[in-house]
């Protein structure tokens, strides 16, 4: 007799996949889009209204060889203050196209720039590969909010003891009990970052893109699905299927959305971005987002973009690395899509 729960879980996946297909097959493309978008909003949970005054404040401005870096603080909701780094090109005058840079797991916004806690350049750039610096060197204004649950935005107990480099689990537990998700709160704050970007005189407000890495790609993809102020999207180290990535191995709890598989798999959610420009980047040896699933998903996206008559708006690069950013194709691609708008 088999005492395990494996068959039960397998049946859940099979039933959900069959039900999704039967439901979507009855709908027009527009109805499919609207239903999937509604399911994403519901799974992300309740969010605050975007009405709280940001009241941005300049903390300091530093000069580096290739860019200026501003430290900004603003408030996204009551009692919630967010530190933000802004990288400004030096080689020409603005206004510039803008990229919202969404970092992944690690030390927070400093990882995106490749700096230590004292703003000194790290010897090893790590998995983020100083992607924000790659972007600003192209000629893009780069806005990097510290994502809730990382760096100085962990809960106080984790910061005090330094026992956890993230507060994802603790925050998720509290939020779920209140009908919210950590993914939803991060998406909400990304939309507030767009509000801030639009307040800057040096930003080209009609040319806003997003570049996400790993969990930051989740933020970037779902924010772009909900907010069409984002005109071009680059997703690195995340595109996959739920079944072959976050359900096939141990991942952070911030990846999981209640009930989403009843309505959509991960490629269905990314399909919401079509026909806007979209670039998928992945490492050949990424052990947590397996490359074979990435390739199958890209094939699906190619079919969907072709249906929109927008094949030229989809790009991808499978680089030779692991779970890390490359930037060799994704960064110039995002620049080209934003600068020519």
N, C-alpha and C positions, 0 to 999 in steps of 0.2 A: 504494500500500500504506500502511495506517495503522500507524504505529509507536507510537502512544500507548497508555496503559494504561486509558483511560476505559471502553471496552467491557467489559473484564475486571472493573473495579470495579462497573459497572452490573449485570452479571450476578450478582456476589456479593450485592448488595442484593436483586435479584429472587429469587434462590434462597433467601436467608434469610427473606424475607417470606413466600414460598410455604410453606416448611417450618414456620415459626411458626404460620401459619394452620391448616395440616393437623394439626399436633400439638394445638393448643389446641381445635380443633373437636371432637376426640374426648373432651375432658375435661369434667367437671362444673365449675360455677363454683368450688366449693371446691378441686377439684384444680388448676384454672388458677391460683388464688391461691397455693396451696402450691408449685407448680412455679415460678412466677415469683419468689416470695420466695426459694426455694432457689437460683435462677439469680443473683439479685442478690447473695446472700451469697457465692456462689462467685466472681463477677466482682470483688467488692470485695477479695478476697484474704484472706490470713491476718491475724488480729488478735490482740493480746495478750489475756490473761484480764483481766476487770475486778476484779482482786483487789488490785492494788497500792494501798497506803494513800495517800489524797490528802493528808493532813496540811495542810489549808488554813491560811494565815497572813495576817493583816491587815497590810498595808504602810502604808496611810494612809487617812484619810477626809476628804473635802472637802465643803463646802456650796456649792450653787449656788442661784439664786433658786427653781427649781421642784423640786429634788431634792437628795439627798445622793449622793455618788459614793465608793464604796469601791474601793481597789486591793487585790486579793487575789492570792495565789500558791498554787498547789497542784501536786502531782506526779501525772501520769497513768500513768507507768511509769518504770522505772529510767532515770536520767539525763535525764528529760524534765520540765522545769518549765514551767508555763503561767501567764502573767500574765492576770488576769481583772478586768474592770471590772464593778461592780455598781451600778446606779442604783436608788435607793430613793425612793418617793414621799414628799412632805412633807405633803400635805393631809389625810391621815387615818392611823389606826393600822393596822398589819398584824395578822395575816398577809395577804399579798396574793397574787392570782394571779401567776404567773411566766411570763416569756417568755425562752427561750433565743434570743439574737440572733446570727445567723450572718452576718458581714460578707462582702462579696465582695472582688474584687481591688482593691488599693490599698495604703494605709499601715497596714492592720491595724485593730485594735479602735477606735483613735482616730477613724476615719472614721465609725463607727456613731454616735458622739456628736457629731461635728463639731468636734473639738478638735485643736489643733496639738500638737507634741511637749512644749510647756510647759503644756498644759491650758488654753490660751486659746481662746475660741470663734473659729472660722474665719469670715472675712467671707463666703465662698462655701461653702455646705454640700456641694457636689459631688453626685455621683450617689447617694450614700447618704441625702441629705436629712435628716440627723440623726434617722434613724428610731428610734433607741433613745430619744432625748429625746421624740419623739412618743409613744412607748409609755408611758414613765414618767409623762408628763403626763396620760395617760388614767387612771392609777391602777394600773399594773402594775409589779411588781418585774422588773427587766431584768438578765440575766446575759450578759456579752459576753466570751467567751474569745478570746484572740488565736489565730487559725487558723494551724496549722503551715505555715510557708513564707512568712509575711508579717511585716512589722514587725520586732520584735526576734527573731522566730522563723525568720528566714532563716538559711542557713548562714553561718558566720563570714566566709568570703571575700567573699560578696556584701555583707555589712554593712560590712566594712572598706573595700572599694573603692567601695561604694554604686553598683555598676555595674548591678545588677539590683534592681528593686523587689520581685521575688518570687524565691523559690528553688524554684518548682514544678518546673521542668525537671530541676534537679539532684537534688532529692529523689525525683522519679518514677523517674529512671534507676536510682538505688540500690535503691529499693523493689521495682521490677519484677524486678530480678535476684535478689531474695530472696522472690519469690512474694507480694509485697504491692503495694498501690496507694496513691497519695497520697489518693485519695477514701476508701479504706477506713480509713486511719489517722485522717483527719479525722472520719469517722463514729464511729470508736471513741472519739475524744476528746470528741465531742459527747455520747456516752452517759456518759462520765465526768463531764461537766458536769451531766448529770441527777442523777448520784449526789451531786454537790456541792449542787445545788439542794435535794435531799431532806434534806440535813443542816442546812439553815438553818431556824431557829425562826420566821423572819418570812415563810416561803414556804408558800403553800397547796399542799400536795403533790399533791392530787387535781386541781389546776387548772394544769397546765403546758402551755404552748404553745410554738411555734417560729415565728420570722419570719426568712426568709432572703432575701438579695438576690444575684442572679447565681450565682456559684459557691457562695455561702452557701445558696442555695435547693437546690442539689444536696445539700449536707450536711443541710439540714433535711428534705428529702423522704426521703432514704435512711435517715436516722436514725429518722424517724417510722415508716417501713416496718418497721424492725427492732425498734423499742422503743415499745410501746404506752403507756408513761408519758406520752408526748406526746398530748394530748387535742384539740388544734386546731392547724392548720397554715396559714401564710400564705407564699406563694411569689411573689416579685417578680423580674421580669427574667430568667426562665429557662425557664418552661414552653414546650415546643415539641415537635419531633420531632428525633431525632438526624440523620436524613437531610437535614433542611432547615436545621439550625443548625450543630452542631459538625462535621458531615461536608460541609457546603456551603461552608465558609469557614475561615479560620485562627482557631483557638481555642487556649486554653491546654491543655497536655497533661493537666492534672488532671481534665478532663472525660471522659476516655476509659477505658472499662472493658473488659478483655479478654473477648472472646467474647460480650458481652451481646446483640448483635444476633441471635445464633443462637436466643435465647430470648425477647427482649422488646424493644420499642421504648420510647422515653421515656414515652408515655402509658400503656403497660401497667404500667410501674413505679409511676407516680403513682396508678394504679387501686388499688394495694395499700392506699392510705390510706382508701378508702371503707369504711364510711360515716361516718368521723370528719369533723368540720367542716374544710373546705378552701377557701381563697381564693386565686384566681389573679389576679395583677396584671401588666400589661404595658404598655409604651409603644407608641403608634401608630407611632412612627418609630424603634423599636429596630432598629439595622442588623445586630446579630449574633444576635438571636432574632426572626426575621421575624414580624410580627403576623398574617399570614394563617394561618400554621401554628398560632399560639396560638389563634385563633378556631376552627379545625377541632378542635383538641384539647379545647377547652372544650366543644364540642358532644358529643364522645365522652364526656367526663366527666359531662355532664348526663344522657346516656343511662344510664351506669353507676350514677350516684347514684339515678336514678329506679327502676332495677331493685332497689335496696336499700330503696326507700321513704324515701329521705333527701334528696330534692331540695332541701329547705330548708337543708341543711347545706353546700351548695356555693354559693360566691359568686365573682364576678369583676369586674374593672374594667379597661377599656382606656383609659388616660389619654392626654393629647395630647403627652407628652414622648418622650424618646429612651430610651437604656439607663440608666434611673434609677428610683428609688423615687418614688412619689407619696405614698402613705399616706392620701389623702383618704377612701378607703373601707376599705382593708385594715386600718388601725390600729383604728378604732372597731369594725369587724367582729370582729377578734380579741379585743378587750376584751370585747365582748358575749358571745362564745362561752365565754370563760373565767370571767367574773365570775358568770355564772348557773349554773355547774356545781354 
